[in-house]
Amino acid sequence: MPAPASTTTPESDAEPRQRRARRKEARPGELLDAALRLFVEKGFAATRVEEVAASAGVSKGTLFLYFPSKEELFKAVVRENLAGRFPEWNEELDHFEGDSAELVRYCLQTWWERVGMTPASGITKLVMSEAGMFPEIAAFYQKEVIDPGHELIRRVLQRGIDRGEFRPLSMDYAIYSLIAPMIFVLMWKHSMAPCCASNETLDPVGFIDNQVDLLLHGMLAPATTP
């Protein structure tokens, strides 16, 4: 008796293969999302690669196909969420058309929107908390995030000086003056904020706006004309 003819068509065979291919392409991103969440929640030392793999719905072996170690996984998370965005941010600076005071305000406000309001905001606290235990992680973060960040801010300030909009500055200290409020609000968000009573919460947008005003105008009242 002849076997029944197969009802499978080339098209129906192709669909599962396409779905598997799409799933495979999405897997690194899913692993990075899971790793970011767990690193921020638990810290680098306490996060196990088995947890990351399980959260992404894959085996530990599959994770190691993409990232050979936990350190390399963390580096990929940083590059995906922070370090890899500096070309985009530098290009925005190249095409910014407002004055330099507007540029400073734009930089801090958009940094909060793109980083501070996202899970990536917890990376800074993680690095600062665990740098002593993992100096190689600290060195990587210095090279790929801190140094490019300083250079970007240096460009912002130098633009203002070159255009006569800012007075000459002690550049290295001026860079830290811009960075310090951002670090504070990140540390607050990932430490005290969850514990504060509702009447003690800090509005990050209002805080950043006030810091920009202080940086640009200082605290002294304008001199009165006799």
LUMLOLUM-86287 format. One record per residue (C-alpha): x negated, y, z negated; residue number from 1; residue in one letter. Coordinates in Angstrom, 1 decimal, always signed. Last residue first. Layout:
BEGIN
+--------+--------+--------+-----+------+
|     px |     py |     pz | seq | type |
+--------+--------+--------+-----+------+
|      X |      Y |      Z | NUM |    A |
...
+--------+--------+--------+-----+------+
***
This chain:
BEGIN
+--------+--------+--------+-----+------+
|     px |     py |     pz | seq | type |
+--------+--------+--------+-----+------+
|  -23.9 | +102.8 |  -41.6 | 226 |    P |
|  -23.4 |  +99.8 |  -39.4 | 225 |    T |
|  -22.7 |  +96.6 |  -41.4 | 224 |    T |
|  -25.0 |  +93.7 |  -41.1 | 223 |    A |
|  -23.2 |  +90.5 |  -40.2 | 222 |    P |
|  -22.6 |  +88.3 |  -43.2 | 221 |    A |
|  -25.3 |  +85.7 |  -43.8 | 220 |    L |
|  -24.4 |  +82.0 |  -43.6 | 219 |    M |
|  -26.0 |  +81.1 |  -40.2 | 218 |    G |
|  -24.5 |  +81.9 |  -36.8 | 217 |    H |
|  -25.4 |  +79.0 |  -34.5 | 216 |    L |
|  -26.3 |  +76.4 |  -37.0 | 215 |    L |
|  -23.5 |  +77.3 |  -39.4 | 214 |    L |
|  -20.9 |  +77.4 |  -36.6 | 213 |    D |
|  -22.1 |  +74.0 |  -35.4 | 212 |    V |
|  -21.8 |  +72.6 |  -38.9 | 211 |    Q |
|  -18.3 |  +73.9 |  -39.2 | 210 |    N |
|  -17.2 |  +72.2 |  -35.9 | 209 |    D |
|  -18.9 |  +69.0 |  -37.1 | 208 |    I |
|  -17.0 |  +69.0 |  -40.4 | 207 |    F |
|  -13.7 |  +69.8 |  -38.7 | 206 |    G |
|  -14.1 |  +66.9 |  -36.4 | 205 |    V |
|  -15.3 |  +64.6 |  -39.2 | 204 |    P |
|  -12.4 |  +65.4 |  -41.5 | 203 |    D |
|  -13.7 |  +64.4 |  -44.9 | 202 |    L |
|  -11.4 |  +62.5 |  -47.3 | 201 |    T |
|  -11.0 |  +63.6 |  -50.8 | 200 |    E |
|   -7.2 |  +64.1 |  -50.9 | 199 |    N |
|   -6.6 |  +60.6 |  -49.6 | 198 |    S |
|   -8.8 |  +59.0 |  -52.3 | 197 |    A |
|  -12.2 |  +57.9 |  -51.1 | 196 |    C |
|  -13.3 |  +54.3 |  -51.0 | 195 |    C |
|  -13.2 |  +53.7 |  -47.3 | 194 |    P |
|  -15.0 |  +57.0 |  -46.6 | 193 |    A |
|  -17.9 |  +56.4 |  -49.0 | 192 |    M |
|  -20.0 |  +54.0 |  -47.0 | 191 |    S |
|  -19.5 |  +53.6 |  -43.3 | 190 |    H |
|  -17.9 |  +57.0 |  -42.6 | 189 |    K |
|  -20.2 |  +58.8 |  -45.0 | 188 |    W |
|  -23.3 |  +57.4 |  -43.3 | 187 |    M |
|  -22.0 |  +58.4 |  -39.9 | 186 |    L |
|  -21.0 |  +61.9 |  -41.2 | 185 |    V |
|  -24.5 |  +62.4 |  -42.7 | 184 |    F |
|  -26.3 |  +61.2 |  -39.6 | 183 |    I |
|  -24.5 |  +63.7 |  -37.4 | 182 |    M |
|  -25.1 |  +66.5 |  -39.9 | 181 |    P |
|  -28.9 |  +65.7 |  -39.9 | 180 |    A |
|  -29.3 |  +65.5 |  -36.1 | 179 |    I |
|  -28.9 |  +69.2 |  -35.3 | 178 |    L |
|  -31.2 |  +70.3 |  -38.1 | 177 |    S |
|  -33.6 |  +67.5 |  -37.2 | 176 |    Y |
|  -34.0 |  +69.0 |  -33.7 | 175 |    I |
|  -34.6 |  +72.4 |  -35.2 | 174 |    A |
|  -37.4 |  +71.0 |  -37.4 | 173 |    Y |
|  -39.2 |  +69.6 |  -34.3 | 172 |    D |
|  -38.6 |  +72.8 |  -32.3 | 171 |    M |
|  -39.8 |  +75.5 |  -34.7 | 170 |    S |
|  -37.6 |  +77.9 |  -32.8 | 169 |    L |
|  -37.9 |  +80.9 |  -30.5 | 168 |    P |
|  -34.6 |  +82.8 |  -30.4 | 167 |    R |
|  -31.7 |  +81.2 |  -28.6 | 166 |    F |
|  -29.7 |  +82.7 |  -25.7 | 165 |    E |
|  -32.8 |  +84.1 |  -23.8 | 164 |    G |
|  -32.3 |  +81.6 |  -21.0 | 163 |    R |
|  -35.5 |  +79.8 |  -21.7 | 162 |    D |
|  -34.7 |  +79.6 |  -25.4 | 161 |    I |
|  -31.2 |  +78.1 |  -24.8 | 160 |    G |
|  -32.6 |  +75.5 |  -22.3 | 159 |    R |
|  -35.3 |  +74.7 |  -24.8 | 158 |    Q |
|  -32.6 |  +73.8 |  -27.4 | 157 |    L |
|  -30.7 |  +71.5 |  -25.1 | 156 |    V |
|  -33.9 |  +69.9 |  -23.7 | 155 |    R |
|  -35.1 |  +69.3 |  -27.3 | 154 |    R |
|  -31.8 |  +67.6 |  -28.1 | 153 |    I |
|  -32.3 |  +65.2 |  -25.2 | 152 |    L |
|  -35.9 |  +64.6 |  -26.3 | 151 |    E |
|  -34.9 |  +63.8 |  -29.8 | 150 |    H |
|  -32.3 |  +61.4 |  -28.6 | 149 |    G |
|  -34.8 |  +59.7 |  -26.3 | 148 |    P |
|  -37.1 |  +59.2 |  -29.3 | 147 |    D |
|  -34.4 |  +58.1 |  -31.7 | 146 |    I |
|  -32.7 |  +55.6 |  -29.4 | 145 |    V |
|  -35.0 |  +53.3 |  -27.5 | 144 |    E |
|  -38.4 |  +53.8 |  -29.2 | 143 |    K |
|  -37.2 |  +54.5 |  -32.8 | 142 |    Q |
|  -34.6 |  +51.7 |  -32.5 | 141 |    Y |
|  -37.3 |  +49.2 |  -31.3 | 140 |    F |
|  -39.6 |  +50.2 |  -34.1 | 139 |    A |
|  -36.8 |  +49.9 |  -36.7 | 138 |    A |
|  -35.9 |  +46.4 |  -35.4 | 137 |    I |
|  -39.6 |  +45.4 |  -35.6 | 136 |    E |
|  -39.7 |  +46.8 |  -39.1 | 135 |    P |
|  -37.0 |  +44.3 |  -40.3 | 134 |    F |
|  -36.9 |  +44.3 |  -44.1 | 133 |    M |
|  -37.8 |  +48.0 |  -44.5 | 132 |    G |
|  -35.5 |  +49.0 |  -41.6 | 131 |    A |
|  -32.5 |  +47.3 |  -43.2 | 130 |    E |
|  -30.5 |  +50.2 |  -44.5 | 129 |    S |
|  -31.5 |  +52.8 |  -41.9 | 128 |    M |
|  -30.9 |  +50.4 |  -39.1 | 127 |    V |
|  -27.5 |  +49.3 |  -40.4 | 126 |    L |
|  -26.5 |  +52.9 |  -41.1 | 125 |    K |
|  -27.3 |  +53.9 |  -37.5 | 124 |    T |
|  -25.5 |  +50.9 |  -36.0 | 123 |    I |
|  -22.2 |  +51.8 |  -37.7 | 122 |    G |
|  -21.2 |  +54.4 |  -35.2 | 121 |    S |
|  -21.2 |  +51.7 |  -32.5 | 120 |    A |
|  -17.7 |  +50.7 |  -33.8 | 119 |    P |
|  -16.4 |  +53.8 |  -32.1 | 118 |    T |
|  -15.3 |  +57.2 |  -33.4 | 117 |    M |
|  -18.8 |  +58.4 |  -33.9 | 116 |    G |
|  -20.1 |  +57.2 |  -30.6 | 115 |    V |
|  -18.1 |  +58.6 |  -27.7 | 114 |    R |
|  -15.8 |  +61.1 |  -29.5 | 113 |    E |
|  -18.4 |  +62.1 |  -32.1 | 112 |    W |
|  -21.1 |  +62.6 |  -29.5 | 111 |    W |
|  -18.6 |  +64.6 |  -27.5 | 110 |    T |
|  -18.2 |  +67.1 |  -30.4 | 109 |    Q |
|  -21.9 |  +67.3 |  -31.1 | 108 |    L |
|  -22.9 |  +67.8 |  -27.4 | 107 |    C |
|  -20.1 |  +70.2 |  -26.6 | 106 |    Y |
|  -20.9 |  +72.5 |  -29.5 | 105 |    R |
|  -24.6 |  +72.6 |  -28.5 | 104 |    V |
|  -23.6 |  +73.2 |  -24.9 | 103 |    L |
|  -21.2 |  +76.0 |  -25.8 | 102 |    E |
|  -24.1 |  +77.7 |  -27.7 | 101 |    A |
|  -26.3 |  +77.1 |  -24.6 | 100 |    S |
|  -24.0 |  +78.9 |  -22.2 |  99 |    D |
|  -21.7 |  +77.0 |  -19.9 |  98 |    G |
|  -22.5 |  +75.2 |  -16.6 |  97 |    E |
|  -23.6 |  +71.7 |  -17.7 |  96 |    F |
|  -24.9 |  +69.8 |  -14.6 |  95 |    H |
|  -28.3 |  +68.8 |  -15.9 |  94 |    D |
|  -26.9 |  +68.2 |  -19.4 |  93 |    L |
|  -24.4 |  +65.8 |  -18.0 |  92 |    E |
|  -27.2 |  +64.0 |  -16.2 |  91 |    E |
|  -29.1 |  +63.7 |  -19.5 |  90 |    N |
|  -26.0 |  +62.1 |  -21.1 |  89 |    W |
|  -25.6 |  +59.5 |  -18.4 |  88 |    E |
|  -29.3 |  +58.6 |  -18.4 |  87 |    P |
|  -29.1 |  +58.4 |  -22.2 |  86 |    F |
|  -26.2 |  +55.8 |  -22.2 |  85 |    R |
|  -28.3 |  +52.7 |  -22.2 |  84 |    G |
|  -29.8 |  +53.4 |  -25.6 |  83 |    A |
|  -26.5 |  +53.7 |  -27.3 |  82 |    L |
|  -23.7 |  +51.0 |  -26.9 |  81 |    N |
|  -25.2 |  +48.5 |  -24.4 |  80 |    E |
|  -28.8 |  +49.1 |  -25.4 |  79 |    R |
|  -28.0 |  +48.8 |  -29.1 |  78 |    V |
|  -26.0 |  +45.6 |  -28.6 |  77 |    V |
|  -28.7 |  +44.1 |  -26.3 |  76 |    A |
|  -31.3 |  +44.8 |  -29.0 |  75 |    K |
|  -29.1 |  +43.0 |  -31.6 |  74 |    F |
|  -28.9 |  +40.0 |  -29.3 |  73 |    L |
|  -32.6 |  +40.0 |  -28.8 |  72 |    E |
|  -33.1 |  +40.0 |  -32.6 |  71 |    E |
|  -30.6 |  +37.2 |  -33.0 |  70 |    K |
|  -32.6 |  +35.1 |  -30.5 |  69 |    S |
|  -32.6 |  +33.8 |  -26.9 |  68 |    P |
|  -29.7 |  +36.0 |  -25.8 |  67 |    F |
|  -27.7 |  +34.8 |  -22.7 |  66 |    Y |
|  -28.2 |  +31.0 |  -22.8 |  65 |    L |
|  -28.6 |  +31.3 |  -26.6 |  64 |    F |
|  -24.9 |  +32.3 |  -26.9 |  63 |    L |
|  -23.9 |  +29.2 |  -25.0 |  62 |    T |
|  -25.9 |  +27.0 |  -27.4 |  61 |    G |
|  -24.1 |  +28.7 |  -30.4 |  60 |    K |
|  -20.8 |  +27.6 |  -28.8 |  59 |    S |
|  -18.2 |  +30.0 |  -27.4 |  58 |    V |
|  -15.1 |  +31.7 |  -28.5 |  57 |    G |
|  -16.5 |  +35.2 |  -29.0 |  56 |    A |
|  -15.9 |  +35.0 |  -32.8 |  55 |    S |
|  -17.4 |  +31.5 |  -32.8 |  54 |    A |
|  -20.5 |  +32.7 |  -31.1 |  53 |    A |
|  -21.0 |  +35.7 |  -33.4 |  52 |    V |
|  -20.5 |  +33.5 |  -36.4 |  51 |    E |
|  -23.0 |  +30.9 |  -35.2 |  50 |    E |
|  -25.5 |  +33.7 |  -34.6 |  49 |    V |
|  -25.4 |  +34.5 |  -38.3 |  48 |    R |
|  -24.9 |  +38.0 |  -39.6 |  47 |    T |
|  -26.3 |  +38.6 |  -43.1 |  46 |    A |
|  -29.7 |  +40.0 |  -42.1 |  45 |    A |
|  -28.3 |  +42.3 |  -39.5 |  44 |    F |
|  -25.6 |  +43.9 |  -41.5 |  43 |    G |
|  -22.1 |  +42.4 |  -42.5 |  42 |    K |
|  -19.5 |  +44.7 |  -40.9 |  41 |    E |
|  -21.7 |  +46.6 |  -38.5 |  40 |    V |
|  -23.5 |  +43.5 |  -37.3 |  39 |    F |
|  -20.2 |  +41.6 |  -37.2 |  38 |    L |
|  -18.4 |  +44.1 |  -34.9 |  37 |    R |
|  -21.4 |  +44.6 |  -32.7 |  36 |    L |
|  -22.0 |  +40.9 |  -32.3 |  35 |    A |
|  -18.4 |  +40.3 |  -31.3 |  34 |    A |
|  -18.5 |  +43.0 |  -28.7 |  33 |    D |
|  -21.9 |  +41.8 |  -27.4 |  32 |    L |
|  -20.6 |  +38.2 |  -27.1 |  31 |    L |
|  -17.5 |  +39.4 |  -25.2 |  30 |    E |
|  -19.7 |  +41.4 |  -22.9 |  29 |    G |
|  -22.0 |  +38.5 |  -22.3 |  28 |    P |
|  -19.0 |  +36.2 |  -21.6 |  27 |    R |
|  -17.2 |  +38.4 |  -19.0 |  26 |    A |
|  -19.2 |  +36.9 |  -16.1 |  25 |    E |
|  -18.6 |  +33.4 |  -17.3 |  24 |    K |
|  -14.8 |  +34.0 |  -17.6 |  23 |    R |
|  -14.7 |  +35.4 |  -14.1 |  22 |    R |
|  -16.5 |  +32.4 |  -12.8 |  21 |    A |
|  -14.2 |  +30.0 |  -14.7 |  20 |    R |
|  -11.2 |  +31.8 |  -13.2 |  19 |    R |
|  -12.6 |  +31.6 |   -9.8 |  18 |    Q |
|  -13.3 |  +27.9 |  -10.2 |  17 |    R |
|   -9.7 |  +27.4 |  -11.5 |  16 |    P |
|   -8.3 |  +29.2 |   -8.4 |  15 |    E |
|  -10.5 |  +27.5 |   -5.8 |  14 |    A |
|   -9.0 |  +24.0 |   -6.3 |  13 |    D |
|   -5.5 |  +25.5 |   -5.7 |  12 |    S |
|   -6.7 |  +27.1 |   -2.5 |  11 |    E |
|   -8.4 |  +24.0 |   -1.2 |  10 |    P |
|   -5.0 |  +22.2 |   -1.7 |   9 |    T |
|   -4.2 |  +19.5 |   -4.2 |   8 |    T |
|   -1.1 |  +17.5 |   -3.2 |   7 |    T |
|   -3.1 |  +14.4 |   -2.6 |   6 |    S |
|   -1.5 |  +11.9 |   -0.3 |   5 |    A |
|   -0.2 |   +8.8 |   -2.0 |   4 |    P |
|   -2.4 |   +5.8 |   -1.8 |   3 |    A |
|   -1.6 |   +3.3 |   +1.0 |   2 |    P |
|   +0.0 |   +0.0 |   +0.0 |   1 |    M |
+--------+--------+--------+-----+------+
***
